Amino acid sequence: MTEHQSGLGRGLAAILPADDDDDEDAAAADGAGGMSRLSGMLAAELAQNESGLALIYRALDALVAEFDLEDAAIVVDEPGLGRQVFRAGRRPFDEDDEALLEAPAGLYTEPPFEEHQFDRDLIVSLCVLALRMDMLRYDSWHDPLTALFDRRSFDRLLEMAIARSNRYGWPFTLVILDLDGLKAVNDTGGHAAGDQVLRDLGDRFSRALRFGDNAARIGGDEFAMILPGTDPEGVPVLIERIRSAAGFTTPTPEFSYGMAVCPAEATEFDTLFQLADGRLYDDKQRRKGASQGAQG
């Protein structure tokens, strides 16, 4: 395996597990201090819930600095994470690195380490753990059906948006939406059809919103958006973008909505939310009356 990897990606060589041996343990003493500092840094940052991706790149950069390397890369290939390749300095890969892009999972350096100089894949294991923690954090913040933020995440985001607005005067518009006919869809097509309606609406939000806007599913058929720097007059345009988003085979679900502006109309969480929710109720009643009038 070592021979197979010795020529990978500009001569990067894998750090592979070595057999236990007293002589090798003695030879590893020179690198033990650097390895201890590096692994300690990674463990501390994992405990602080640092971003997994950022941690991996910091680990590679620290590895290069600690051991005076020219280059270093980590290949991760794990169930649930897929295959990912990271390089010190966030440097891109080119055609000379094709072998590395296809290499087995492991840590690769230039110049290569001797097999006995480094701990057995400890860095790779910590980086895999960092990526898994990223996935857990993502799952804990997002609704599994729509991939939008969930209610708990929405509450935190709204609190932070209100705090920024109160401190710096940055305005934003809170919009709350409610599907009008989800129960009918569930009754006629089953819950699988209702779930598809919710997924489609989540996808429509993702396509229509700008960077910096936040959308959440805050209840069974209730959604919310936090729109920084958006005037109320611009919300109907956004709603129409959501309704007309391309690439969907199912019709746009009908929904009602209400909105409130911070700090112009409210500067506290409950007041702002209740104001938007009350306007949502008014819109739903208006739409219901219009529908009944059309049928009559």
C-alpha positions in Angstrom: 0.0 0.0 0.0 2.9 2.4 0.8 4.4 1.7 -2.6 1.1 2.3 -4.3 0.7 5.7 -2.6 4.3 6.9 -2.8 3.8 8.8 -6.1 0.4 10.3 -5.5 -0.3 13.9 -6.2 3.0 15.6 -6.7 4.8 13.0 -4.6 2.5 13.4 -1.6 2.9 10.3 0.6 0.4 8.8 2.9 0.9 8.6 6.6 -0.1 5.0 7.3 -0.5 3.1 10.6 2.8 1.5 11.7 3.3 -1.8 13.5 3.9 -1.5 17.2 7.6 -1.7 17.9 9.9 -0.4 20.6 12.4 1.0 18.1 9.7 2.9 16.2 8.3 4.3 19.4 11.8 5.7 20.3 12.2 7.2 16.8 8.8 8.9 17.1 9.8 11.0 20.0 11.0 13.8 17.8 7.5 14.4 16.4 5.6 13.6 19.5 5.6 17.1 20.9 4.3 18.6 17.6 1.7 15.9 17.3 0.5 16.4 20.8 0.1 20.1 20.3 -1.8 19.6 17.0 -4.2 16.9 18.3 -4.8 19.0 21.5 -5.7 22.0 19.4 -8.2 19.9 17.3 -9.8 18.3 20.3 -10.2 21.7 22.0 -11.9 23.2 19.0 -14.2 20.2 18.6 -15.3 20.7 22.2 -16.0 24.4 21.4 -18.3 23.4 18.5 -16.0 25.0 15.9 -17.0 24.5 12.2 -15.8 21.1 11.0 -14.6 22.4 7.7 -12.7 25.3 9.2 -11.1 23.0 11.7 -9.8 20.6 9.0 -8.2 23.5 7.1 -6.7 24.9 10.3 -5.3 21.4 11.1 -3.7 21.1 7.7 -2.2 24.6 8.0 -0.9 23.9 11.5 0.6 20.6 10.4 2.5 22.4 7.6 3.8 25.0 10.0 4.6 22.6 12.8 6.7 20.2 10.7 7.9 22.7 8.0 6.1 20.9 5.2 5.6 22.1 1.7 2.1 20.6 1.4 -0.5 18.5 3.1 -3.9 17.0 2.3 -6.5 14.9 3.9 -8.7 12.4 2.0 -12.0 11.4 3.8 -14.1 8.6 2.5 -16.7 7.6 5.0 -20.3 6.3 4.9 -22.7 9.3 5.3 -19.9 11.8 4.5 -18.9 10.6 1.0 -15.6 11.3 -0.5 -13.9 14.7 0.3 -10.4 16.0 -0.2 -9.0 18.9 1.7 -5.7 20.7 1.1 -3.6 23.0 3.2 -4.2 26.7 2.5 -7.4 25.8 0.7 -5.4 25.5 -2.4 -7.2 24.2 -5.5 -6.3 20.9 -7.2 -5.1 20.7 -10.8 -4.3 18.0 -13.3 -1.1 17.1 -11.4 -3.1 16.2 -8.4 -5.3 13.6 -10.2 -3.7 10.7 -8.3 -4.4 12.4 -5.0 -8.1 12.9 -5.9 -8.4 9.2 -6.4 -6.2 8.1 -3.5 -7.5 6.0 -0.5 -8.5 7.8 2.6 -5.6 9.1 4.7 -3.3 12.0 5.4 -0.8 12.9 2.7 2.3 15.2 3.0 5.2 16.6 1.0 7.9 15.8 2.0 6.6 12.4 3.3 6.8 11.4 6.9 8.5 8.2 7.9 5.9 5.7 9.0 7.1 5.8 12.6 7.1 9.6 12.9 3.4 10.2 13.3 0.4 8.9 15.3 -1.8 6.3 13.7 -4.3 8.3 11.7 -5.3 10.4 14.7 -5.5 13.6 12.6 -7.8 11.9 10.0 -10.0 10.5 12.8 -10.4 13.9 14.4 -11.2 15.5 11.1 -13.8 12.8 10.3 -15.3 13.5 13.7 -15.4 17.2 13.0 -17.3 16.6 9.7 -19.8 14.3 11.6 -20.3 17.0 14.2 -21.1 19.5 11.3 -23.7 17.1 10.1 -25.2 16.7 13.6 -25.3 20.5 14.0 -27.0 20.9 10.6 -29.6 18.3 11.5 -30.2 19.9 14.9 -30.9 23.3 13.2 -33.0 22.1 10.2 -36.4 20.6 9.6 -35.8 17.1 8.1 -38.7 17.3 5.6 -38.1 20.7 4.0 -34.4 21.3 4.8 -35.4 24.8 6.1 -34.6 25.9 9.6 -36.8 24.4 12.3 -38.8 26.3 14.9 -36.1 26.4 17.6 -33.6 27.7 15.1 -36.1 30.3 13.8 -36.6 31.6 17.4 -32.9 32.0 17.8 -32.5 33.7 14.4 -35.4 36.0 15.1 -34.0 37.0 18.5 -30.6 37.8 17.0 -32.3 39.8 14.2 -34.3 41.8 16.7 -31.2 42.4 18.8 -29.2 43.7 15.8 -32.1 45.9 14.7 -32.5 47.4 18.2 -28.7 48.0 18.5 -27.8 49.2 15.0 -31.2 50.2 13.6 -31.0 47.5 10.8 -34.6 47.0 9.6 -36.0 43.6 8.6 -39.4 42.2 7.7 -40.9 39.1 9.4 -43.3 37.2 7.2 -45.4 34.3 8.4 -47.1 32.0 5.9 -49.7 29.3 6.3 -50.8 26.7 3.7 -54.5 27.0 3.0 -55.3 23.5 1.8 -52.8 21.0 3.3 -55.5 19.0 5.1 -57.4 18.6 1.8 -54.3 17.3 0.1 -53.7 14.8 3.0 -57.3 13.7 2.9 -57.4 13.1 -0.9 -53.8 12.1 -1.7 -52.5 10.8 1.6 -49.8 12.1 3.9 -47.1 11.3 1.2 -48.8 13.9 -1.1 -48.9 16.4 1.8 -45.2 15.8 2.5 -44.4 16.5 -1.1 -46.3 19.8 -1.0 -44.2 20.8 2.0 -41.0 19.7 0.4 -41.8 21.6 -2.8 -42.6 24.8 -0.8 -39.3 24.4 1.0 -37.5 24.2 -2.4 -39.3 27.2 -3.7 -38.1 29.2 -0.7 -34.5 28.1 -1.3 -34.7 29.2 -4.9 -36.4 32.5 -4.4 -34.7 33.9 -1.3 -31.5 36.0 -1.4 -28.3 35.3 0.5 -28.9 36.5 4.1 -32.7 35.8 4.0 -33.8 33.0 6.3 -36.8 30.7 5.9 -38.1 28.2 8.5 -40.8 25.7 8.9 -42.2 26.7 12.3 -45.2 24.3 12.5 -47.0 21.6 10.5 -48.1 23.8 7.6 -46.7 27.1 8.9 -43.6 28.8 7.6 -41.7 32.0 8.4 -39.2 34.3 6.7 -36.8 36.8 8.2 -35.9 39.3 5.4 -33.2 41.8 6.3 -33.4 45.2 4.5 -36.7 44.3 2.8 -39.5 46.9 2.7 -43.1 45.6 3.1 -43.7 46.8 -0.4 -41.2 44.3 -1.7 -42.8 41.3 0.0 -45.6 40.7 -2.6 -42.9 40.6 -5.3 -41.0 37.9 -3.3 -44.2 36.0 -2.7 -44.9 36.0 -6.4 -41.3 34.7 -7.0 -42.0 31.9 -4.7 -45.3 31.0 -6.4 -43.8 31.1 -9.9 -40.4 29.4 -9.2 -39.5 27.2 -12.2 -38.7 23.5 -12.2 -41.7 22.1 -10.4 -44.2 19.6 -11.8 -46.7 20.1 -9.0 -48.8 23.3 -8.8 -47.9 26.0 -6.3 -49.6 25.4 -3.0 -52.0 28.1 -2.0 -51.0 30.0 1.2 -51.9 33.1 3.2 -49.3 35.4 4.8 -48.9 38.3 7.2 -45.9 40.5 7.9 -44.5 43.0 10.4 -41.5 45.3 10.3 -38.8 45.7 13.0 -38.0 48.2 14.4 -40.7 50.4 12.8 -43.6 48.4 14.1 -42.3 46.4 17.0 -39.0 45.8 18.8 -39.8 42.8 20.9 -40.1 39.1 19.9 -43.7 38.5 21.0 -45.1 41.8 19.8 -43.5 41.4 16.4 -44.6 37.8 16.0 -48.1 38.4 17.1 -48.5 41.4 14.8 -47.4 39.3 11.8 -49.5 36.3 12.9 -52.6 38.5 13.3 -52.2 39.8 9.8 -51.8 36.3 8.6 -55.1 35.4 10.2 -56.7 38.5 8.5 -55.4 37.4 5.1 -56.6 33.9 5.6 -60.1 35.1 6.5 -60.1 37.4 3.5 -59.0 34.6 1.1 -61.6 32.3 2.6 -64.4 34.9 2.1 -63.3 35.6 -1.4 -63.3 31.8 -2.2 -66.8 31.4 -0.8 -68.0 34.4 -2.7 -66.7 33.0 -5.9 -68.4 29.7 -5.3 -71.7 31.4 -4.4 
